[in-house]
Amino acid sequence: MKIFSSSLLSAISIFLLLKGYAQDIKVSSPNKQLVVTIAVDEGRPVYAVNYNNKIMLENSPLGLTTNESNFSAGIKYIGREDTTIDKNYTQAKIKKSQLHYVANQLTCNFENAQQHKMKIVFRVSNNDIAFRYELATMGERFSCVVEKEATGYKFPAGTTTFLSPMMAPMTGFARTAPSYESGYEADAPMIGNNFRKEGFVFPGLFHIGNNGWVLLSETGVNSLYCGAHLGDCSKETGVYTVEYPNTKQNNGFGSSGAAISLPGVTPWRTITVGETLKPIVETTIPFDVVEPLYEPSRSYKFGKATWSWIVWQDASMNYADQIKYIDLAVALKWEYILIDAFWDSNIGKDKMKELIKYANSKKVDVLLWYNSNGAANDAPQGPRNKMASSVERKKEMKWLRDAGVKGLKVDFFGGDKQETMRLYEDILSDANDYGLIIDFHGATLPRGWERMYPNFVGSEAVLASEMLIFSQGVRDAEAFNATLHPFIRNAVGSMEFGGVLLNKFLTKSNQNRNKRLTTDGFQLATAILFQNAVQMFGLTPNNLTDVPAFEIDFMKTVPTTWDETLYIDGYPGKYTVIARRQGSKWYVAGANAGKEPLKLTLKLPMLSGKKLSLYNDDAAKLAYSKEVSIGSTGEYEVTIQQSGGFVLKQ
C-alpha cells in the first residue's frame, strides 16, 4: 500500500482541479441519507444520486447550450460554495399548510473553453433534490437564448416507468394539443414498446426495483422561461433527457428555447426519492424552492363549485339551466357556480349580470369560462380573443369585476413555449389586479404556481372527468387512472379533475348510455384523493333526491384545502389510500383498481381510539354509511370493492 504525504495529496488535488477534473464533489441531505455526487467526465459535467447507499441515478449529464456559448462540453470545475437553507412558510392551496424546508445547498462553479461562467445550484433535503443553472454575463453579452439542455436522468437497469406521453402539437380537438391529457402506462420498461416521438410530460415516476422510487418534475417556470418535458429513453445511452417544446406547438408561432437576461437562471429540476412511496405522495419540493411573485390584491376564497357543462354539456349554457345550478349550489352550501363555454352567445352579458345578481343574492359567487385565444388553435367556443391581448384582457376583466364575477376558468392553451408561459403569467397577474381567481383548463402542468401566483387555484393537465363523458376506454380505466394521480400528477401540483359524478349514467337524462363503472364510494373517495383548492364537482340537481342522503351530506362539508397529507398505502395503478387533515379533522380515502375486492389493514395511529364515519360499498356495490371505531393500536381493516372506494371521516 502506498502512503502519500498530505502536501503531495494537496498538490495532486490542485493539479486535478486546474485540469478540470472534479474530485469528490458531494452534497448530502441533512440526515445524510440522500447524496448527490457531481463530477466532470472528459469535459462534460455529470451527477449521480444515491439514497441509503443505493443507486437511484447513475452518472447523468448536466449542462446547457446557448446561442452565445456551450456549457455542456469543454467544462472545467473551478470551485464550490456551501450553505444551508432553513425556512418556514405557509401555503393554503397545497397538500400541507405549514411547511418547514431544510436543505443543504451546493453551488458548483464551472468555466467553459470561452472562459464563460456557469453555476449549478443543488438543494438537497431529506427526500428531495432541486437543481438549476445560473449563467453570468458573457463579456459584453447581457442576454442569450438557451437553445437546449444536456440535463438527463440515467436510471439503473431494470427500472420501470409510469409515464404519460406528450401529445403531438396541433392535434386533438380543434388542434388544441398538447394539453397534458394523455393517460399513463404503468410499470413499463424504459426501452421497448413505449417509444414516443414527442417524449413524456412532467411529472414522471420511476420504480428502481428494490431500491425505491424516483419522481421527476420541474418547478419555478414563469414568463422568463419555457416549460420542459422528458425525451424518450435513448437506446444508445439509456438516458432520459430534458427537452424543450416542439417548434410546431401553437401553430408554429414562437421559439422552442428560452430568451433570458444575464445574469439569469433556469427553472428548478426536481427529483424526489424514497425507499417507499411515502416521500413521493407527501413531497412539497415544487413549492419549497419558489417564492410569491406578487402580493394578493384581496383575500381569495376557495371551495366547491357546481358545474352544469360536465354532464349536461353545451345545451345547458342557457339562463334557465344556470338558475338550476345556482339553486343546486345553494342546496349544497357550496361557494361557487362555474358557467362554461358559449355563455357569451347563449346568455349574453346583460342577462349574465342578472344571473350574477341572483347568485349573489343566494350567497353564491360566479366563475366564468374563457377561451385563452384564437390564434394558436381552432377551438370555436366563446368568449374568444379576450385573454390573449393585454388591452382586451384588461377591458374584459374590468367588466368582470364590476359585474361581480370572482374568477375565470381559461381553456385551450396547447403548448409550453416561453410565449405561452408569458400568457399564463399575464392572465394571472392582470386577474390579480382585478381580484379574480384563475383556473386553467386544457393547459400545462402547474410548476410551483400555487405559491408563485396568489390567485392561481388549479389546473386540469390530466385525463380528466370530461373524457369520462366522451370515451368508453376512459370510463373503463377510471379506477386505474385514479390510483395513479396521488403518486404522480397530483403529487406535484393542484389537479382540477372535475370529479365526483353520482349519476349512474353520465348524461342529463341519467339513463341509456355512458354508464359509470365505478361505485358511489369510489366517487366520494376522489373528493379526498384529488387535491385542488377550488373543486368543480359533477353533481347534478337530480342527485339531491336520487342518491342516498348521506352522500349529499358528505359532499356539503368535504373540504378542498388541507393542512396535512399522509401516504397510507398503495401501488400506482392498483390501489391507493391517503389521509388528509383540515384543522383537527382527518379524512382517509382509498380506491381499488383491481379486478377483485381488496382487503387492507390500515395503520392510522393519528386516529387510534377515535370514532369515525365510514362511507363504503357493500358486496353488491351499493353505498352505505356507518359509524366505526379505530382500536388503540391505530389499525383498521377495510375492504374496497372492485372499482370501488371508501372514506373514513372524523
Secondary structure, 3 states (H helix, E strand, C coil): CCCCCHHHHHHHHHHHHHCCCCCCEEEECCCCCEEEEEEEECCEEEEEEEECCEEEEEEEECCEEECCCECCCCCEEEEEEEEEEEEEEECCCCCCCEEEEEEEEEEEEEECCCCCEEEEEEEECCCEEEEEEEECCECCECEEEEEEECCEEECCCCCEEEECECCCCCCCHHHCCCCCCCCCEEEEECCCCCCCCCCECCCEEEECHHHCEEEEEEECCCCCCCCCEECCCCCCCCEEEEECCCCCHHHHCCCCCEEEECCEECCEEEEEEECCCHHHHHCCHHHHCCCCCCCCCCCCCCEEEEECHHHHCHHHCCHHHHHHHHHHHHHHCCCEEEECCCHHHHCHHHHHHHHHHHHHHCCCEEEEEEECCCCCCCCCCCCCCCCCCHHHHHHHHHHHHHHCCCEEEEECCCCCCHHHHHHHHHHHHHHHHCCCEEEECCCCCCCCHHHHCCCEEEECCCCCCHHHHHCHHHHHCHHHHHCCHHHCHHHHCCCCCCCCCCCCECCCCCCCCCECCCCHHHHHHHHHHCCCCEEECCCCCCHHHHCCHHHHHHHHHCCCCCCEEEEEEEECCCEEEEEEEECCEEEEEEEECCCCCEEEEEECHHHCCCEEEEEEECCCCCEEEEEEECCCCCEEEEEECCCCEEEEEC
